[in-house]
Each structure stands twice: as structure tokens, then as C-alpha cells.
């Protein structure tokens, strides 16, 4: 458990410091190496213990692995958009915090609607089609956000 916390802590700190210090900075390289060693140690321990915290043998199943990678990618993209889009709207485009918050309501509403529907759809036709569809829609939406500059109007990227 300590190796996992150390590994992710070092990785997050390296990712935070990398853009500011440069990716070849000694501190960033040391943190990256420490993260790699700690995470590989965690994997080695988990593979050998009789009662692992995370049974890595589950990831031999390609459906489970695909679902886990897809969930990570979608969460990474959506959390990034949820963090940076309000900053863009407020700091670059000059919107008020209330206006920026209201701009996120359509995304929130669609998540509330799509979550139970995706569960029912997955139960009916299996995980592949919903996973591929969700990842494709998320990639299209995040790509769509990159099309607009600082003078974009709300209605231009509402589809995203």
C-alpha cells in the first residue's frame, strides 16, 4: 500500500513540476524514476502475495482491461474539461463565474440522462458498443473544444 501511495505521489508531483521546470530537470527525472520504481514494486508485490489488494490477474480479461482503460480515458478527459473550461470562460473570455457555471449545465444534464441509459444499454447488448461509442463521443467533444478560440460564442460550442 505504501508503495502505491509513494508511486502515485511521486508521479503526480513530477507531472506538476514537469511543465514548469522542464522535463529534463533533475528533480522531475528523480521523481519520475522514483514513481516507476515504486509502482513496479507494487505490481511485483501484488503478483506474489496470496491476498492482494488489487488482483492484477483480473486484467487478463480483455473486456475488463478495455473497460478500465476506457473509463480512465473518459474520466481523464472529462475531469480535465470540467477543470479547464470554466477557467477558459472566465479568464480568457471574460465571463462571470455564474455564466461559466451555467455554461456547464448542459454537460451535467446529459451525464445525468446518459448514465442510467448506458447501464441499460450495456446490460442489453454487452459492453463493447457502449464503451466504443462513449469513448468516440468524448474524443469528438474534447476535439470540438479545441476548434474555438478566445472569441467564440457560447452557441458555437454548445454542441460539445
N, C-alpha and C positions, 0 to 999 in steps of 0.2 A: 504494500500500500504506500509506503514512504517513497519507494522508487517511482511510482506513478505520479505522486504529487510533486516530487522533485523534477521529474522529467517534463511534465506539463508546465510547471512553474518556470523552469529554465527556457523552455520553448516559447512560452508567451512573452517572457522578458526579452528574449532575443528578437522576436518578431516586432516588439515595440521599439526596441533600440536600433534595429537594423536600418530603417529609413533615415533616422536622424544621424547616426554615427557612421553609416556606411556598412555594407555587408562584409567588408574585409577587415573591419575594426577588430582588434584582438579580443575585446570584451564580447562582441557579438559572436565571433568564432568560438570562443571558450564556452559561452552559454549554449551554443548550438551543439557543440561536441558533448557537453555535459547532458543535454537533453537526449541526445542519441544514445549515449551510454546508459543513462537511467532507464529510458524506455525499452531498450533492448534487454537490459537486466530484468525489468518487469516481465517482459514476454518470456524470457528463459525460465524465470521462477514459476510463472503461471503454467507453463507447459509441463513442468516437472512435479508440481505439487499434487497431492491427492485430492485436495479440496480447494480448487482455485477460486479466486474472487471473480474472475471472468474466464469462463471455459472457452479458450480460443479454438477448440475443435469444432465449435458451432459454425465457425466461419468457413468450414469446408463446403458447406451447403451454398451453392452459387446464388440461390434465391435470397437467402438471408444476407449474404455478403452484398449482393446488389441492392437490396432494400436498405441496408445500413449505410452504404456509400451514397445512395440517392438521398436518403434522409439527411445525411450530413451536408451534402452539397446544397440542397434546397434550404436547409436551416442557415447555412453559412451565407448564402446569397440574400435570403430574406431578412436576416438579422442585420446584415450589412446595409441593406437598403433602408431598413427601419431606423438605423442609426444615422446614416449619412444624408438621407433625403430631407429630413427636417433641417439639418444644418445647411444644406444647399438652398432650400427655400427661404430660410431666414437670413443667412449671412451673405449669400451671393445675390439672391433675387430680391431681398429686402422685404420679405413677407413678415407679418406679425406672427408671434408664436401660436396664437389662436387659429390663424389662417393656415399655418403649416400643419397644425394638428387636425384641422378639418379636412385638409387635403389627403390625409391618410385614412380617413373613414371608409372610402370605397374598398381599399385593400382589406381592411379589417372585416368589413361586411362580407366580402367574398370568401375570406377564410372561414368565417362562421358558417356560411352556407355550404362551402365545399367540403369541410371536414366530415360531417356525417354522411354526405353523399359519396365521398370517396371510400369510406368504410363499407357502405352497402355495395358499391360498385366492385370493390376488391373481393368481397365475400361471394359475389355472383360470378365474376369472370377471372378471378385469380389476381396475383399482384403485378404481373408484368405490364399489362396495358396501363393501369393507373400510375405505376411508377414512371414509365417512359413518358406518358402524357404529362404528368406533373413536372418532371424534370425539363421537358421541352417547353412547356408554358412558362416555367420560371426563367429559363435561359432567354426566351423571347422577351419577357418583360424586363429583365435586367439589361438585355441588349437594347431594348427600346428606350430605356432611361438614358443611355449614352448618346442617343441621337439628338438631344436637345441641349442648347447652350443656356447661357445666363439670361437670355431674353425670351425664353419660352413662356408660353401662356399655359395655364392650368388645363384648359380643354385640349391642348395639343398632346399632352401625355397622359390624359385621364385613362385612355385605353390600357396603359401599362398597369 
